[in-house]
Amino acid sequence: MKMKPELTRFNNGIPVTISNWHLRRQELYDAIVPHEYGAIPPAGEKTFVIQRSIHMPEAWPKITHAVYDVVTEFENKTYFSQTLTLWIPSGKGPFPALLYGDNCWSYFNEEILENVLKRGYIAALFDRTEAAADNKQNYKETGIYKLLPTKNFGAISAWAWAYHRCVDALVQLPQVRNNAIAISGHSRGGKTTLLAGATDDRIALINSNGSGTGGAAPNHWKTDKAETIDSFFGSGNIFWFSDKFKDYRYQDHKLSYDQHFLYGLVSPRPLLFTEARKDSAANPPGTYLACQTALELYEFFQCGEAIGWSLRDGDHAHTLEDFISLLNFMDRHLLEKKNSIDFQPKLFENISELIKKSSEL
């Protein structure tokens, strides 16, 4: 059981080589990003970083807490600003950083923060919904939509854009090791991180947690409870995507691409998927199938260990266990710390019974 189209063959069926991979990569981008997400908004002319505050909290005397305004200037001299908060570990930097844009939620708690810091990583936190409200009623009246004359991109693209501008900021800060920036997000935030990582090579490591359809999980292969394009109409969240994607309601199986194209755009950079066994809407077996398909591409690049997956007990959430898996993966790939953890466990031995082609459901 494998996903199609193959990542290592051009649209005309000719096998890819290392020297012409960039051409195949462009094919993957052109197929999925504009169609599913409505492309990525323009980066703007320049992004400025303005320090708002910096101090060492009394409770954590060796930790530095800094708040920045990340201001993007567009060519028409309009500006967009978002807030970026850094928690910087003790010791001599620069440090690798974990950038997390789901600060609109409360998953990233003090226990998770402590674990990030004690591993020697900066925790860089922001709220992606500053770039576009997570609200179907008025999202186009918020964030960057107010500044851009063309509004033909979905909210996930706007949130991915926010990640990119925060990377603009991080690479300007002396505390940050700018070749060791990881990103993570959950659910719709996990859809966002996969797209953000696929469209910005400066991001060294990508983690998508419980992201489902439009993220890690396939459109063409689903469990009977998995998200579909139609389910986004039911939840009111179809505004996350492009108008072209909306046209495939009830026709997921007719899309000419699938989510493993994003995996291909990330490769050969490290990529980790964290999933929950009971998170049926996110389709963990489908994500596992996509990982097996993309593994062939990572092996083509002779870096098979750079793609990984982790499955925990429980349901749809972003838990400490998920973050520990991510930190272990970061240790291996960003700090080159060896560990014995298997990031490619064999799962779903009965996968052919768990997932079916979308056309058969």
C-alpha positions in Angstrom: 0.0 0.0 0.0 1.6 3.2 -1.2 0.5 6.7 -1.9 0.6 8.2 -5.4 1.9 10.2 -7.2 5.4 9.2 -6.4 7.7 11.8 -4.9 10.8 10.6 -6.8 9.2 10.8 -10.3 8.4 13.9 -12.3 4.9 14.4 -13.5 5.9 12.8 -16.8 7.1 9.6 -15.0 10.8 10.2 -15.4 12.8 9.3 -12.3 14.3 12.2 -10.3 18.0 12.6 -9.6 19.7 14.6 -6.9 20.9 17.1 -9.4 17.3 17.9 -10.8 15.4 17.4 -7.5 14.9 21.2 -7.4 12.7 20.9 -10.5 10.6 18.1 -9.0 10.3 20.1 -5.8 8.8 23.0 -7.8 6.3 20.6 -9.3 5.2 19.5 -5.8 4.9 23.1 -4.7 2.9 24.2 -7.7 0.5 21.3 -7.3 -0.4 21.6 -3.7 0.3 25.0 -2.2 -1.7 27.4 -4.4 -4.5 24.9 -4.8 -5.1 23.8 -1.2 -4.0 26.9 0.7 -4.1 29.7 -1.8 -0.3 30.3 -1.8 1.6 32.2 0.8 1.1 36.0 1.3 4.0 38.2 0.3 6.8 38.5 2.8 6.8 42.3 2.8 9.8 44.6 2.2 11.5 44.1 5.6 10.8 42.8 9.1 12.0 44.7 12.1 12.5 43.4 15.6 11.8 45.9 18.4 12.6 44.9 22.0 9.7 45.7 24.3 11.1 44.3 27.5 13.7 42.0 29.0 14.3 40.7 32.5 15.1 37.7 34.7 12.0 36.5 36.5 12.4 36.2 40.3 11.1 32.6 40.2 13.6 31.7 37.5 16.7 33.8 38.3 18.9 32.3 35.6 16.3 32.5 32.8 15.9 35.5 30.6 12.4 36.6 29.5 12.2 38.9 26.5 9.3 40.4 24.6 9.6 41.7 21.1 7.4 43.4 18.5 7.9 41.8 15.1 7.0 44.5 12.6 6.7 43.8 8.9 6.8 46.7 6.4 5.0 46.3 3.1 5.8 48.2 -0.1 2.9 50.6 0.3 4.4 51.7 3.7 1.8 49.9 5.7 2.9 47.8 8.7 1.9 44.7 10.5 3.0 43.9 14.1 2.9 40.7 16.1 4.3 39.9 19.5 7.1 37.3 20.0 8.0 36.2 23.5 11.3 34.5 24.2 12.3 32.4 27.2 16.1 32.0 27.0 18.0 29.3 29.0 20.9 30.0 31.3 24.4 29.5 29.9 26.3 30.8 26.9 24.4 31.1 23.6 23.5 31.2 20.9 20.9 28.5 21.5 18.7 26.5 19.2 15.1 27.6 19.4 11.6 26.0 19.4 9.1 28.4 17.8 5.5 27.7 18.8 2.6 29.7 17.3 -0.3 28.2 19.3 -0.1 30.7 22.1 -3.8 31.3 21.4 -4.3 28.1 23.4 -3.1 26.9 26.8 -1.2 23.7 25.9 2.3 25.2 26.3 2.3 25.2 30.1 5.0 25.8 32.7 5.9 22.1 32.8 6.5 22.0 29.1 8.4 25.3 29.2 10.7 24.0 32.0 11.5 20.9 29.9 12.3 23.0 26.8 14.7 25.3 28.8 16.5 22.5 30.7 17.3 20.9 27.4 19.1 24.1 26.3 16.5 25.4 23.9 14.9 28.9 23.6 11.1 28.8 23.8 9.9 31.3 21.3 6.1 31.8 21.6 3.6 33.8 19.6 -0.1 33.8 18.7 -0.7 32.9 15.1 -4.2 34.3 15.2 -2.8 37.9 15.4 -2.1 37.4 11.6 -5.7 36.1 11.0 -8.5 35.6 13.4 -9.7 32.0 13.7 -13.2 33.1 13.1 -15.2 32.4 9.9 -17.3 35.5 10.3 -14.7 38.2 10.2 -11.2 36.7 9.5 -10.8 38.8 6.4 -11.2 41.9 8.4 -8.3 41.1 10.7 -4.5 40.7 10.7 -2.7 40.8 7.4 -5.9 40.6 5.4 -6.5 44.2 6.2 -3.2 45.2 4.6 -3.1 43.1 1.5 -5.1 44.0 -1.6 -5.5 40.4 -2.7 -7.1 38.1 -0.2 -7.2 34.8 -2.0 -5.3 32.8 0.6 -6.8 30.8 3.4 -6.2 31.3 7.1 -3.6 28.5 7.3 -1.5 30.4 4.8 -1.8 33.6 6.9 -0.7 31.6 10.0 2.2 30.1 8.1 3.2 33.6 7.0 3.3 34.6 10.7 5.7 31.7 11.4 7.9 33.0 8.6 8.0 36.5 9.9 8.9 35.2 13.4 11.8 33.3 11.8 12.8 36.7 10.2 13.0 38.0 13.7 14.8 35.0 15.3 17.6 35.0 12.7 18.3 38.7 13.7 18.7 38.0 17.4 22.2 37.1 18.7 20.8 34.7 21.3 19.4 32.4 18.6 21.4 29.8 16.6 19.8 30.7 13.3 20.5 27.4 11.6 18.7 25.5 14.4 15.1 26.8 14.5 12.4 24.2 15.0 8.7 24.7 14.8 5.7 22.9 16.3 2.0 23.2 16.3 -1.2 21.3 17.1 -4.3 20.5 15.1 -5.0 23.5 12.8 -1.7 24.8 14.2 -0.1 21.5 13.1 -1.5 22.0 9.6 0.1 25.4 9.8 3.6 24.2 10.8 3.7 21.6 8.0 2.9 24.3 5.5 5.2 26.8 7.1 8.1 24.3 7.1 7.4 23.2 3.5 7.7 26.8 2.3 10.7 28.1 4.3 14.0 26.4 4.1 15.4 28.4 7.1 13.3 26.2 9.4 15.6 23.4 10.4 13.1 21.0 11.9 9.3 20.7 11.7 6.8 19.0 14.0 3.1 18.6 13.2 0.9 17.3 16.0 -2.5 15.7 15.4 -3.0 17.8 12.3 -5.3 15.6 10.2 -6.6 16.5 6.8 -4.9 19.6 5.3 -1.9 18.6 7.4 -0.2 15.3 7.8 -3.1 13.0 6.9 -3.9 12.0 3.3 -6.8 13.1 1.3 -6.9 9.9 -0.7 -6.6 7.4 2.2 -8.9 7.7 5.2 -10.4 5.9 8.2 -14.1 6.1 8.4 -14.0 8.8 11.1 -11.3 11.0 9.5 -11.7 14.6 8.5 -12.8 15.2 5.0 -13.2 18.4 3.0 -16.9 18.2 3.7 -16.3 18.1 7.4 -14.7 21.5 7.3 -17.9 22.8 5.8 -19.8 21.2 8.7 -17.5 22.8 11.3 -17.4 26.1 9.6 -13.6 25.9 9.2 -13.4 25.7 5.4 -12.1 29.3 5.5 -8.7 27.8 6.5 -8.3 26.7 2.9 -8.4 28.2 -0.6 -11.5 28.5 -2.7 -10.1 25.9 -5.2 -9.9 23.3 -2.4 -13.5 24.1 -1.4 -14.6 23.0 -4.9 -13.6 19.4 -4.0 -16.3 18.9 -1.4 -17.3 15.2 -1.5 -14.5 14.7 -4.0 -11.3 14.3 -1.9 -10.3 11.4 -4.0 -10.2 13.5 -7.2 -7.4 15.8 -6.0 -4.3 15.4 -8.2 -2.0 15.6 -5.2 -1.8 14.5 -1.6 -0.3 15.6 1.6 2.9 13.7 1.2 3.8 16.5 -1.3 4.4 18.7 1.7 6.6 16.0 3.2 8.6 16.2 0.0 8.9 20.0 0.2 10.3 19.6 3.8 12.8 16.9 2.8 15.6 16.4 3.5 15.2 18.4 6.7 14.1 16.6 9.9 10.4 16.1 10.1 8.5 14.6 13.1 4.8 13.7 13.4 3.3 13.2 16.8 -0.2 11.6 16.9 -2.6 10.1 19.5 -4.1 6.6 19.2 -7.7 7.7 19.8 -7.6 10.9 17.7 -9.6 9.3 14.9 -10.4 12.6 13.1 -6.7 13.2 12.6 -6.4 9.8 10.9 -3.1 8.5 12.5 -3.0 5.4 10.2 -3.2 7.7 7.2 -0.3 9.8 8.5 1.7 6.6 9.1 1.1 5.6 5.4 2.2 9.0 4.2 5.4 8.7 6.4 6.1 5.3 4.8 5.8 6.9 1.4 8.0 9.8 2.2 10.6 7.6 3.9 11.6 6.5 0.4 12.4 10.1 -0.5 14.4 10.6 2.7 16.3 7.4 1.9 16.9 8.7 -1.6 18.6 11.7 0.1 20.5 9.2 2.3 19.0 10.6 5.5 16.3 8.1 6.3 16.5 8.8 10.0 15.4 12.4 9.5 11.7 11.5 9.2 10.0 10.2 12.3 6.7 9.5 13.9 5.4 9.0 17.4 2.1 7.6 18.6 0.9 7.9 22.2 -2.3 6.8 24.0 -5.1 9.3 24.4 -7.0 11.7 22.3 -6.8 15.1 20.5 -4.4 17.3 22.5 -0.9 18.6 22.7 0.6 17.0 25.7 3.9 16.9 27.6 4.5 13.4 26.1 4.2 14.9 22.6 6.7 17.6 23.5 9.1 15.1 25.1 9.1 13.2 21.9 9.8 16.4 20.0 12.6 17.4 22.3 14.2 14.0 22.0 14.0 14.3 18.2 15.5 17.8 18.4 18.3 16.6 20.6 19.3 14.0 17.9 19.0 16.3 14.9 19.9 19.8 16.2 22.3 19.0 19.0 23.6 15.7 17.6 23.0 14.0 20.9 22.7 10.2 20.4 19.8 8.4 21.9 18.3 5.0 21.5 14.7 6.1 20.8 13.0 4.5 17.8 11.3 7.3 15.8 10.2 4.9 13.2 8.3 2.2 15.1 6.2 -0.3 13.2 2.5 0.6 13.6 -0.9 -0.5 12.4 -0.1 -4.0 11.2 -3.7 -4.2 9.9 -3.5 -0.8 8.1 -5.3 -2.2 5.1 -8.3 -2.8 7.3 -8.1 0.6 9.0 -7.9 2.9 6.0 -9.6 2.8 2.6 -9.4 4.9 -0.5 -11.6 8.0 -0.1 -13.6 6.9 -3.2 -14.6 3.7 -1.3 -15.9 5.4 1.8 
